[in-house]
Amino acid sequence: MWRSVRNLVTHALTRDPERWRPLLAVYYLTYACDFRCPYCSDGAQNPYYALRAKLLRGEELLELLAILRRATDFLILTGGEPTKHPDFAYLMEHLPGLGFEGVVLTTNGYELAPHLEVTVRAVRHLVFSLDTLDARKADACYGVGAGALERILATLERALPLARRSSCEVVISAVATPENLDDLHGVYDFARARGLRFALCPQLVGVKPHAELVENPRYRALYDRLIAEKRAGRKVQGSIPYLEHMRDLRKFRCRPSTMVAVTPTGDLFYPCLELGQIAGNLLRTPDLDALRAAGRAQFGPEPSCDNRCHSACALGFAMMLESPLSQLEELLLEAKGRLLGRQRVSRGR
């Protein structure tokens, strides 16, 4: 944990540090995915499922993650759909040996069932993507045929007792689009009824919020509800300033050096994923500081961007550094939520 403290102090003192001191690494295990969710794309509006990249296998995959471990305590494994990687089970078996303080796995859950037990032992947060409980709408969005949502929900329900026994938190993550705003109230109710954390982000078109969400009263009402739930101690992801920024889609001061984003082959984005610029490859140059220097030499210092990139990591770290007192409020609200949870359990006995 000393590494995280050192890295946080670095970012508190300077906006564009010479050295790379990431609070978090985001690794795109694979771009492959059978789903065709309409909002899925990188900063250039390329759907992830359409991107092509060689996959790292076995020991080489672990070597890359070991390099990231030397730089940061926390890791997000994402995609694409991570379970599409042919060595997904191998990775879950060996991941605990790398010693990350916390690992987040994002998944659509469609092919997770055979790997549930090993996965909940390997990760601290298992994040299911869920944007509607309407089976017709969900199955049409996924594009893999009827019954997809039913299968995902069955896997999610099966994951809950397994996760509790392994100290793994199951999280419901949703993307707000112009088409599903009303559905998301039901998704939040689903998460709340099971005591699960709920995370919500707006659909981005490239790096900009979807135009139909800006000043949309239904979108704002949804976030107003989540803010009220957060103040009541419910499990809503993000601080109050974070949720207010998401609601208003207002400009914030991004801090891209708080993270590193890495492609399936080990290429490192500089200064961020959204700009799509590659500083070099971590397997060939296993030195974040050298790659940061190469990125700065080729692309210049971190830019000052316009109003964009309302994603969980970008906005979350910006609020942490710009509104440090909000983190104290966050701790108090989390404590309130745990107290309320224990009271509900006591009443149920």
CORPE-V887394 format. One record per residue. N is the residue number from 1. RES is the residue in one small letter. D_CENTER is the distance of its C-alpha to the mean C-alpha in Angstrom with 2 decimals. Layout:
n->N res->RES d_center->D_CENTER
n->N res->RES d_center->D_CENTER
//
This chain:
n->1 res->m d_center->20.40
n->2 res->w d_center->22.98
n->3 res->r d_center->20.86
n->4 res->s d_center->18.11
n->5 res->v d_center->21.00
n->6 res->r d_center->22.61
n->7 res->n d_center->19.60
n->8 res->l d_center->19.01
n->9 res->v d_center->22.74
n->10 res->t d_center->22.72
n->11 res->h d_center->20.30
n->12 res->a d_center->22.28
n->13 res->l d_center->25.40
n->14 res->t d_center->24.56
n->15 res->r d_center->22.31
n->16 res->d d_center->22.87
n->17 res->p d_center->23.71
n->18 res->e d_center->25.82
n->19 res->r d_center->23.92
n->20 res->w d_center->20.27
n->21 res->r d_center->18.96
n->22 res->p d_center->15.16
n->23 res->l d_center->13.41
n->24 res->l d_center->10.52
n->25 res->a d_center->10.63
n->26 res->v d_center->8.34
n->27 res->y d_center->10.63
n->28 res->y d_center->11.20
n->29 res->l d_center->13.39
n->30 res->t d_center->15.11
n->31 res->y d_center->15.19
n->32 res->a d_center->17.32
n->33 res->c d_center->16.70
n->34 res->d d_center->19.49
n->35 res->f d_center->17.87
n->36 res->r d_center->18.68
n->37 res->c d_center->16.36
n->38 res->p d_center->17.89
n->39 res->y d_center->14.92
n->40 res->c d_center->13.32
n->41 res->s d_center->14.22
n->42 res->d d_center->13.83
n->43 res->g d_center->15.36
n->44 res->a d_center->18.77
n->45 res->q d_center->18.27
n->46 res->n d_center->18.57
n->47 res->p d_center->17.07
n->48 res->y d_center->15.09
n->49 res->y d_center->17.49
n->50 res->a d_center->20.35
n->51 res->l d_center->19.40
n->52 res->r d_center->21.34
n->53 res->a d_center->20.84
n->54 res->k d_center->22.66
n->55 res->l d_center->20.91
n->56 res->l d_center->21.40
n->57 res->r d_center->23.15
n->58 res->g d_center->24.12
n->59 res->e d_center->25.16
n->60 res->e d_center->23.95
n->61 res->l d_center->20.36
n->62 res->l d_center->20.81
n->63 res->e d_center->22.56
n->64 res->l d_center->19.68
n->65 res->l d_center->17.32
n->66 res->a d_center->20.27
n->67 res->i d_center->20.51
n->68 res->l d_center->16.94
n->69 res->r d_center->17.81
n->70 res->r d_center->20.79
n->71 res->a d_center->18.80
n->72 res->t d_center->15.96
n->73 res->d d_center->15.46
n->74 res->f d_center->11.72
n->75 res->l d_center->9.83
n->76 res->i d_center->6.67
n->77 res->l d_center->8.48
n->78 res->t d_center->7.68
n->79 res->g d_center->10.37
n->80 res->g d_center->12.47
n->81 res->e d_center->12.75
n->82 res->p d_center->12.80
n->83 res->t d_center->15.76
n->84 res->k d_center->17.80
n->85 res->h d_center->18.26
n->86 res->p d_center->21.83
n->87 res->d d_center->21.23
n->88 res->f d_center->18.24
n->89 res->a d_center->20.59
n->90 res->y d_center->22.05
n->91 res->l d_center->18.79
n->92 res->m d_center->17.97
n->93 res->e d_center->21.55
n->94 res->h d_center->21.52
n->95 res->l d_center->18.11
n->96 res->p d_center->19.47
n->97 res->g d_center->22.25
n->98 res->l d_center->20.17
n->99 res->g d_center->19.77
n->100 res->f d_center->16.23
n->101 res->e d_center->16.04
n->102 res->g d_center->12.66
n->103 res->v d_center->10.55
n->104 res->v d_center->7.36
n->105 res->l d_center->8.06
n->106 res->t d_center->6.69
n->107 res->t d_center->10.08
n->108 res->n d_center->12.52
n->109 res->g d_center->14.79
n->110 res->y d_center->17.83
n->111 res->e d_center->18.94
n->112 res->l d_center->17.44
n->113 res->a d_center->20.62
n->114 res->p d_center->22.65
n->115 res->h d_center->20.06
n->116 res->l d_center->19.13
n->117 res->e d_center->21.31
n->118 res->v d_center->20.41
n->119 res->t d_center->16.64
n->120 res->v d_center->16.77
n->121 res->r d_center->18.93
n->122 res->a d_center->16.64
n->123 res->v d_center->13.24
n->124 res->r d_center->12.76
n->125 res->h d_center->9.93
n->126 res->l d_center->10.22
n->127 res->v d_center->7.95
n->128 res->f d_center->10.34
n->129 res->s d_center->10.11
n->130 res->l d_center->13.27
n->131 res->d d_center->14.81
n->132 res->t d_center->18.42
n->133 res->l d_center->20.86
n->134 res->d d_center->23.54
n->135 res->a d_center->24.18
n->136 res->r d_center->26.10
n->137 res->k d_center->23.51
n->138 res->a d_center->20.62
n->139 res->d d_center->22.79
n->140 res->a d_center->23.94
n->141 res->c d_center->20.46
n->142 res->y d_center->19.41
n->143 res->g d_center->22.71
n->144 res->v d_center->23.50
n->145 res->g d_center->26.25
n->146 res->a d_center->27.14
n->147 res->g d_center->25.81
n->148 res->a d_center->22.20
n->149 res->l d_center->20.81
n->150 res->e d_center->23.43
n->151 res->r d_center->22.41
n->152 res->i d_center->18.69
n->153 res->l d_center->19.79
n->154 res->a d_center->22.30
n->155 res->t d_center->19.83
n->156 res->l d_center->17.61
n->157 res->e d_center->20.83
n->158 res->r d_center->21.95
n->159 res->a d_center->18.80
n->160 res->l d_center->19.40
n->161 res->p d_center->22.57
n->162 res->l d_center->21.48
n->163 res->a d_center->18.35
n->164 res->r d_center->20.58
n->165 res->r d_center->23.03
n->166 res->s d_center->20.59
n->167 res->s d_center->18.85
n->168 res->c d_center->15.52
n->169 res->e d_center->13.62
n->170 res->v d_center->12.78
n->171 res->v d_center->10.33
n->172 res->i d_center->10.86
n->173 res->s d_center->8.37
n->174 res->a d_center->10.59
n->175 res->v d_center->11.40
n->176 res->a d_center->14.68
n->177 res->t d_center->17.30
n->178 res->p d_center->21.02
n->179 res->e d_center->21.87
n->180 res->n d_center->19.88
n->181 res->l d_center->20.16
n->182 res->d d_center->22.79
n->183 res->d d_center->21.06
n->184 res->l d_center->18.02
n->185 res->h d_center->20.42
n->186 res->g d_center->21.21
n->187 res->v d_center->17.67
n->188 res->y d_center->17.26
n->189 res->d d_center->20.71
n->190 res->f d_center->19.77
n->191 res->a d_center->16.95
n->192 res->r d_center->19.34
n->193 res->a d_center->22.21
n->194 res->r d_center->20.51
n->195 res->g d_center->19.29
n->196 res->l d_center->15.58
n->197 res->r d_center->12.90
n->198 res->f d_center->11.93
n->199 res->a d_center->9.09
n->200 res->l d_center->10.27
n->201 res->c d_center->9.91
n->202 res->p d_center->12.94
n->203 res->q d_center->13.77
n->204 res->l d_center->14.26
n->205 res->v d_center->17.34
n->206 res->g d_center->16.89
n->207 res->v d_center->15.73
n->208 res->k d_center->17.55
n->209 res->p d_center->16.95
n->210 res->h d_center->19.00
n->211 res->a d_center->22.53
n->212 res->e d_center->23.25
n->213 res->l d_center->20.64
n->214 res->v d_center->22.21
n->215 res->e d_center->24.76
n->216 res->n d_center->24.31
n->217 res->p d_center->25.79
n->218 res->r d_center->23.97
n->219 res->y d_center->20.56
n->220 res->r d_center->21.76
n->221 res->a d_center->23.27
n->222 res->l d_center->20.09
n->223 res->y d_center->18.41
n->224 res->d d_center->21.76
n->225 res->r d_center->21.65
n->226 res->l d_center->18.23
n->227 res->i d_center->19.58
n->228 res->a d_center->22.71
n->229 res->e d_center->20.97
n->230 res->k d_center->19.01
n->231 res->r d_center->22.41
n->232 res->a d_center->23.88
n->233 res->g d_center->21.62
n->234 res->r d_center->19.46
n->235 res->k d_center->15.95
n->236 res->v d_center->14.06
n->237 res->q d_center->10.85
n->238 res->g d_center->11.83
n->239 res->s d_center->15.30
n->240 res->i d_center->18.11
n->241 res->p d_center->18.24
n->242 res->y d_center->14.55
n->243 res->l d_center->15.33
n->244 res->e d_center->18.60
n->245 res->h d_center->17.25
n->246 res->m d_center->15.00
n->247 res->r d_center->18.18
n->248 res->d d_center->20.47
n->249 res->l d_center->18.31
n->250 res->r d_center->20.19
n->251 res->k d_center->20.12
n->252 res->f d_center->18.51
n->253 res->r d_center->19.12
n->254 res->c d_center->16.25
n->255 res->r d_center->16.09
n->256 res->p d_center->14.78
n->257 res->s d_center->16.42
n->258 res->t d_center->14.15
n->259 res->m d_center->11.87
n->260 res->v d_center->12.98
n->261 res->a d_center->11.69
n->262 res->v d_center->13.84
n->263 res->t d_center->15.23
n->264 res->p d_center->16.43
n->265 res->t d_center->19.78
n->266 res->g d_center->18.75
n->267 res->d d_center->19.25
n->268 res->l d_center->17.71
n->269 res->f d_center->16.80
n->270 res->y d_center->18.73
n->271 res->p d_center->18.01
n->272 res->c d_center->14.69
n->273 res->l d_center->13.25
n->274 res->e d_center->14.44
n->275 res->l d_center->18.03
n->276 res->g d_center->18.13
n->277 res->q d_center->20.59
n->278 res->i d_center->21.00
n->279 res->a d_center->22.48
n->280 res->g d_center->23.45
n->281 res->n d_center->22.61
n->282 res->l d_center->21.64
n->283 res->l d_center->23.92
n->284 res->r d_center->26.81
n->285 res->t d_center->26.16
n->286 res->p d_center->24.32
n->287 res->d d_center->24.48
n->288 res->l d_center->21.65
n->289 res->d d_center->24.31
n->290 res->a d_center->26.50
n->291 res->l d_center->23.82
n->292 res->r d_center->22.93
n->293 res->a d_center->26.68
n->294 res->a d_center->26.99
n->295 res->g d_center->24.29
n->296 res->r d_center->26.03
n->297 res->a d_center->29.38
n->298 res->q d_center->28.43
n->299 res->f d_center->26.20
n->300 res->g d_center->27.18
n->301 res->p d_center->25.45
n->302 res->e d_center->22.14
n->303 res->p d_center->22.96
n->304 res->s d_center->23.10
n->305 res->c d_center->21.38
n->306 res->d d_center->22.20
n->307 res->n d_center->20.19
n->308 res->r d_center->16.98
n->309 res->c d_center->13.25
n->310 res->h d_center->12.12
n->311 res->s d_center->8.37
n->312 res->a d_center->6.34
n->313 res->c d_center->6.66
n->314 res->a d_center->10.04
n->315 res->l d_center->11.51
n->316 res->g d_center->10.41
n->317 res->f d_center->12.17
n->318 res->a d_center->14.88
n->319 res->m d_center->15.74
n->320 res->m d_center->15.85
n->321 res->l d_center->18.37
n->322 res->e d_center->20.22
n->323 res->s d_center->20.59
n->324 res->p d_center->20.89
n->325 res->l d_center->22.94
n->326 res->s d_center->20.14
n->327 res->q d_center->18.57
n->328 res->l d_center->21.89
n->329 res->e d_center->21.78
n->330 res->e d_center->18.33
n->331 res->l d_center->19.95
n->332 res->l d_center->22.93
n->333 res->l d_center->21.12
n->334 res->e d_center->19.26
n->335 res->a d_center->22.76
n->336 res->k d_center->24.24
n->337 res->g d_center->21.87
n->338 res->r d_center->22.82
n->339 res->l d_center->26.45
n->340 res->l d_center->26.34
n->341 res->g d_center->24.82
n->342 res->r d_center->27.67
n->343 res->q d_center->30.16
n->344 res->r d_center->29.08
n->345 res->v d_center->29.42
n->346 res->s d_center->32.84
n->347 res->r d_center->34.05
n->348 res->g d_center->33.13
n->349 res->r d_center->35.30
//
